[in-house]
Amino acid sequence: MKKGILAIFGTLLVTTLLLTACGNRQSSSTSNQQTLTVATNAEMATLSTTKYSDTTSLEALQNTFEGLYRFNSKNKPVLAGASSVSVSPDKKTYTFTLRKNAKWSNGDAVTAQDYVFAWRKMVDPSAASPNSQRFAPIKNGEAIAAGKMSTDELGIKALSTYKLQVTLESPISYFSELMTGAPFYPQDEKIVKKYGSQYGTSAAKTVFNGPFVVTGWNGTNLKWNYVKNSKYWDKKAITLKKVNVQVVKDASTAANLYKTNKLDYAMLTTDYIKQYQKTAGFHSKTIPLIGYMSFNTHRKTTANVHFRKAIAMAYNKNSLVKNVLHAGSALNGIVPKDFAFNTKTGADYRKDAGNMSTYNLKEAKKQWAEAKKELGKQKISIELLTSDTTDSKQIGEYLQSQLETNLPGLSVSLRSIPLKSRLAATTDYDFDIVYGTWQPDYADPVNFISDGGQYHLDDDYNNSNFRNLLNQAATTYATNPTKRWSTLIKAEKQLIKTDAFTAPVYQGGMSYLLKNKVKGLQISPYGTVLFYRNVHIK
């Protein structure tokens, strides 16, 4: 992802298997209290929609902000901040009427200018937003982010106080899904300008327009709350009054609290999936979250394509999934399976695209020999950077063992640090190889191919064939699903198979325990983010 994103969650950003969340700590609480207590395994980095790149921050934003669209109870996009929309015949211009009763938590009206201000800030190169690439479908978005045009040329206009116009480069089938994402939320221009660089660094220096507000977060502490927003336009639809959140990096603590009926919901990490498989309330499913390794191409060793290919093929993914993760599946491309489907044939993209980066020890050793020859070394030492959560460290240790065993002469040291620090390190190019996870923002292959959590992809991967293919998919073949599909497959092949810019590791599986009395808890269709809007305690 651009400029060191996780995706994260992009972000970009924390694996399903790393996140630990839970429900009401007081199991005996009555329904009229309508309070949940939730644990997450990683600290929150920011409350600014233009700066987030981790899953914890994303979950906070998606529960406390609202854009033009949101997901309904069936995880389908519906109008939210807008009450109506009209679309031009060429499907490139959307005109929204905003809700006049939509307010910020400080009482300010949510206006069209708030969207214009936030979006222009997202693509401004000087702001260095980690999610600016998400605006490529918006007219002039890519050119502005590249510093070739001014921000006022972005395809968004405030036609009046409550009338907003959005213009695309080309028609896209996933527009409404795209608009549910946090990068497309508005910002209260007055408040952002008031706090400047401090905006979003604490709950007190942020205002919200979603169903909840954040309280009790000072920017570094490990506890905060989501409290029902009294200024939210649709507050009557919100039953839950409060969510207490605290960071619990030890997964066993959350599992034990659930077991003793002190939690209503608990995400299971790798160590506990097998233990709780037969427990009442156990659920498990494969989701479109991916784990991968990114390389710092500014360093001589990791800039070598043979070195990257050797690394990408030298670890047994099936063994990792079976013996370490106990959920999910091996990932042999940057786009996961059961995520995007051909609109003409209904075929799964991953099946059509095939395997592009598999465990292949013979070929890995061949590439390794070539890398050592070109680098002029028989022994090479590199560092693998991970976050300090239990699962992340376990995966890092597995990769370390596999790489050192299968590539003679390679020494891998591990550096596991808090997520917030890891994100900063990747942004600053303070790494050789970084292991991260990412979950998508909309159901289209291009979301993974042009982003996918791949650190510094926009900055450092300048392959002209790749860029031309993405451009063709976005313009020439925008309305030709068949050719667009095959063009995206070619782009992924260039990125993963030919250049090994990123090394796919696994597709995540989500396993969790949920008490029967918690109703309406939603999980994002794109990963592990929890939606509290429709929750009520029975």
N, C-alpha and C positions, 0 to 999 in steps of 0.2 A: 504494500500500500504506500501511497505517496508520503514522502518525508517522515518515514518511520512509523507508520500506522500499525496498530495491532488489529485488528479487528477484530483488531481487531479486531475487533472486536473484536480499523476499522475496525482500530481499531482495530477491531477490528480486533476479538481480541482476546482472550482467555478461553480456554477450552471448556466445553460442556462438562468434561470430566474434572475440571479444576474448580468449577463454581460450586459452592455449597450454600444452599439457601434453605430457609425453613419457615414454618408458620408460627402460630401463636405459642409463645413460650409458656404462658399460663394455660395449660390444657383445660383447666376448670373454668376458664373465663366464659361468661354468658354471652349469648348472641348479641345482646344490646350494647355490649362494649365495642364490638366490631373492630378489634385490634389484632394485628398479626405481629409476630416478632420474627424477623428474617435475618439470617446470617449469610454473608458473602465471604469468599475467600480472599478477596483483594481490595485494597483501599481504593477510594474514589480519587480521580485525578483532577477533575474540573467539572463545573456546571455551565461552561460556555459551549454552546452548540457549534461554534466555529473552531474549537480547540480539542474536543474529545477524541480519544483514540483507544479507549479501553471499554470493556464490557460493563464494568461497574458504573462508570460514568454514563454510558449509553442507557442502562436500565433506569438510572435516575432521570435522565432527560426525557425518555419516552413515557415516563409516568407523571412528569411535572410540566411538560411543554406540549403544545399541540400545533400541528401545521394545517395545511389545506385539507388533508385527508388523514384518517387514522384507521386502524384495524377494528372491525366490529367483533362481536363474540364468536364469529365463525372464521376469524382471521382473514376477512375479505375487506379490501379498502373501501371506505365510505367517506363522504364529505364530513368535515369536522369544523375547522376554523372558517370554512366557506359554507354558505347556505345554498348556493347554486353555482353552476358553471355552464358556459356555452362554448362549443368547439367550432372552429372555422372549417369550411369544407375540405381544405387540404390537410386537416388534422395537425396543423403546426401551431395554431394560436388558441390558447385557452383564456377565457375571460371569466374571472371569479367575482362573485358578490360575497363580501365578507359579512360575518354576523355582527350586527351593530351592538349586540349585547355581550360580545366577547370582551373581557377585561383582563388586564394584567393583575397580579396579586396585590399591587399597590393602588389599584383603582384606575390606572390609565387605560384608555381605549386601545384595543389591538387594531391597528390601521394597516392599510396597504403599504404605507411608507415603512412600517416596521419590517415587512417582508423584503422590500427593496433594499433597505439598509443592511439587513442580515445577509442577504444573498450576495450583494456587492462585496461585502466584507469577506465572504467565503472565497471568492475568486481573486481577491486582491493579492498579488504576489508578495507584497510587503507584510501581509498578515500571516503568511506561511501556514495556512490552514491545512491540516493533514487530510482533509476530505474534499479539497477543491476539485479533484478529478471527477467527483460525482456530478459536477455541473457541465460535463462535456456535452450532454444532450441539449442543454439550454443554449440558445443562440449566442454565439461568440464566447461561450464559457471557456472553452479550451484555449482560445487565442488570448483571452484576458489573463488567464492563469499563467500563460507562458510569457506574459509581459508585452504582448504584441498589440494590445488594444487597451483602452481605458475602461474602468469598471462601469462607467455610465452607459456603455454600449452593450451591457448584458441584456439578454432578452427578458427583461421584467420591467413593468411600468406601473406606477400608481396613477390610474386614470382619474380617481377621485379618492376621497377619504376611505371609502369601503369598496372600491372597485379596483381589481388587480388584473393585469394582463401578463401572461407568460407566453413567450414565443420560443419554439424549438428550432434546432438546426434542421431536423428531419422528423417525420412522424415516428413515434415509438409506441409499442404495444403495452409497455409496462409503466406508463406515465403515472397512473394513480398509485401504484405500488411504490414507485420512486419517491413520490411526494409524501409518503408516510415517514420517511427517514428523517432523523434528527438534523442533518445538514440543511434541510429545507424549512426548518422552523423559523418563525420571526424572532426578532429581538427588540426590546423596548429601547429605541434609540436614545431617549433621554437618559435612561439609567446607565446604558453602556458608556455614553460619553461622560457621565458623572464620575464613574469609577475608573474609566480608562483601562489600563493594563490589569487592574485589580478586579475587574468585572469577572464573575464566575469563579473566583478563587475561594469564596465562602458563601454560605447560604444567605448571609446578611447583605452580600453585595450582588445579589441576583434576584430578579423577579420572574414569576412564572405565569403561564396562561393555560396550564393543563389542569386535570382533575385533582392533582395534589401539589403541595409546595414542599420544599425541603427545609427542615429546621434542624438546628443543632450541629451543623457541619461547619467547622472553622477553617477548613482547607487541609488540615493534617490529621485531625482526630479520626478514630476508628469507629465512631458511633454517630448515627444521625437518624432522622425520622422523615417519613412522608406523611403529611397531615392533609386532610381534606381541604381543598381550596374553596373558601367561602365566596370568592369572586368568580369562580368558574361558571360559565354560561349554562352548563348542563349539570349543575351540582345536584339537582334532584335525582339524577340517575345514579349517583354515587352513594353506595351504602357504607362501605368501609370508611372508618373514621381516621385510622392511624396505622402506620406500619413502622415498627421499630427495627432498625437495621444496625448490625454490628459486624465488624470483620472478625471472622474466625478461621484462621488458616489451618488449624488442626481439624481435619475431617472427622476424626473419631469423636471429637466433642459433640459435633452436630448429630452424628449417628446415635450416640448414647442419649442425647437429649430427646430425640424422637422415640427411642426405645423405651424411655421412662415416661412417655406421654407428656413431655414438656415442649414439644414442637409438633406442629401440624403438618409441616412440609420439610423434607430434607432431600437435597440432591446428594446422590451417592457417588463417591469418588472410587477410583479403581480398587482400592483395598477392601471395599465394603459391598461391592455389587454381588459377588457370589454368596456372601454371608447373608444378605437380605433378600435373595431372589424368591424365597418362599414366604416372605413376610406379607401379611395383609397390607394392601395399599402400595405394593411394589409395581412400578411401571417402567418400561424400557422401550426405546425406539431409536432408530437411526435418524440423524438430523443433518442438515447441510452445513455443519461446522467442520472446518478443516484444520489439521495440524500440519505445519510445514517448516522448513528451514530456509532462511534468506542469507545471502552472501554479501559481504561488504566489497563491492567491486572497485573500491578506491585503494584496496590493498593488493599487492602484487600476487600473493598466493591465491586469494579468493577471487581475483579477477581472471585467473586462468580457467578457461572453459573446460579443459581436460580434468583439472582438479575438481571443478563443480560437478561434472558428470560422474567422476569416480565416487564422490561423496553421495550423490543422488541414487546410485545403484548398489551401495555397499551395506545396506541394512535390511534385515528381513522384516517387512511390514506385517505380514500375516502373524508372525511370532509375537510381534509387539501387541497386536490387537488381541490375540488369544491369551497370551500369558501375562501381559502387563495391564492392558486397558480393560479387558473382559467386556468390551462393548465396541460398537462401531465396525469399521471395515478398513482394509488397506486402501490407500488412495494413490492411483497411478496416473493422475492428471491434476490440474489445478481446479477443475470443475468437478464437484462431487456427483454421485449418482442420485437418481430419484429426486432431482431438483428442478431441472428445466427440460421441457418436452417440445418436440417439433410440432408446430401448429398444423402442419399438413399431414404428417404421418403418425403423430402421437408418440414417436420413438424418444426414448431417454437420450439426452445429449451425450452422456458418458458412454453409453453403448454405441452410439454412432461414431464418436470420436476415437474410441478404443483406448488401449493402454499406451501411455507416452513416457512413463518413467517407472520401470519395475525393478524389483530386486533381481540383479543379474551379476553375480559375483565374478564370472569370467570376464564380462565386458568391463566391470568396475576395475579389475586389476589391470586390464589393458589400458584403460584411460589413466589409471594411477601411474603406470610406468611412463606414459607419455607426459604426464604432468611433471613428474620428477625430472625427466629429461629436459623439458623446457625451462623449468625453474632452476635447474642445475643443483639439485639437492637430492640426497638419498633419504634424509630424515627431515620431516617437516612437523612443526608444532603449531597448533592452532587452538583458539579458545572458542568454546560453545557457550553462548549466553542464554540463560533461561530466567524466568521469574522464580521466586522462592517458594511457590506453593508446593505441596507434597507431590501432586501428580506431575507437575512440570519438571520437578527435579528427578522424579523417577524416569520420565521419558528421556530427559537429558542423559541420565546414567546409562539407560539402555542404548541410546545412540552412541554414546562414548565407547561403550564396550564393543558394540558391533563394528564401528569404524576402526578402532585400534586393532581388533582381531583380524578384520578382513583386508585392511590396507597396511601391509608391513612397512614400518618406518614412520607411520603417522602417530603422533602423540596429541591427544585431545584433553585439554583441561576444561573444567566446568566452572562457570561463574554464575551463581544463582542469587539474584537480588530482588527486592520488592518491585512489583509490577510498575509502579510509577517511575522508579529509577531505571528499570529496563527500557521503558518507552523513551525516556530522555536519552539513554545511551544509544539506542538505535537511531534516534533523530540526529544525534551528534556524531554518528559514524564511529562510535566507541565500541566496536565489536568486529570479530572475524566472521563468525556464523551465529545467527540468532534463531532460536526455536520459538515459534509463536503459534497462535491460533487465530482464526478469523471466521466470522459468520456473515452471510450476505445481507444485502439491503433490499433486493428485489429479485424476482425469479426469472433471471435471464443469464445465459452463460457469460455475457460480456461483463457482468458484475465481478466475476472471478478473474476473467482473463485480463481486464484492464485495471483491476484493483486487487481483490483477493487477499488483502493484507500484506501484499508483497512490498517490503520496505524499499523506498526510494525508486519504485518502478518508473514513475514519470520522470524523475530526475536523471537516472543513471542508465536506463535501458533504452538506447536510442537506435535500435535496429530499424532501418528504413522499411524493410519488408513487413515487419510486425505493425509498424505505425500505418503503413498504407492499407494493410488488410483491415485494421480496425476502422480506418476512415471509410473504406468501401462498405463495410458492414453498417456503418452509421449513416451513410449518405446514398451511394449508388444502389445498394441492395436493401435499403431501409424498408421498402414495401414489397420485397421479394423474399419471403421467408426461406425458400429452398436455398437460394444462392447466399443469403445472409448466413444461414446455418453452416454451410460448407466453408464459407470465408472465415468464420469464427474458429472452426476446427483447424484451419491452416494457421491462424494466428496463435492458437494454443500450442500447436506443434512447434512453431518457430521458438516460442518462449520457453517451453518446458523440455522438449525432446532435442531440439537442435542446439539451443544455447544454455539450457539448464540454469536459467537465471534464478529459478526457485526449485527447491527439492520437496515435492509433496510427500507427506508422511502417512496420514490417516484421515479418515472421515469419522467424525465423532458420533458417539451414541449417548443418548441421554437416559439415565436411570435415576429414579427418584421414588420417594415414599410420600404418600399424601393421605392425611386423615380425611375420613368421609365427611366430617362437618364443614370442611372448607369447600365452598362452592364458587364456581365461576373464575377460578384462577386460570389465566391463559399463559401459554408459552408462545413466544414469537414463532411464526412459521419459518423463520430463518436462523434460529439458534436457541440460546438458553435464556434470553431476556424474559423476565416475568412481567406480565401486565396485571395491575391491581384494580383497574377501573371497574370490572364487573364482579369483584370478589364480595362475598358476604359469608358470615359465619352462621351456620344453621344452629 
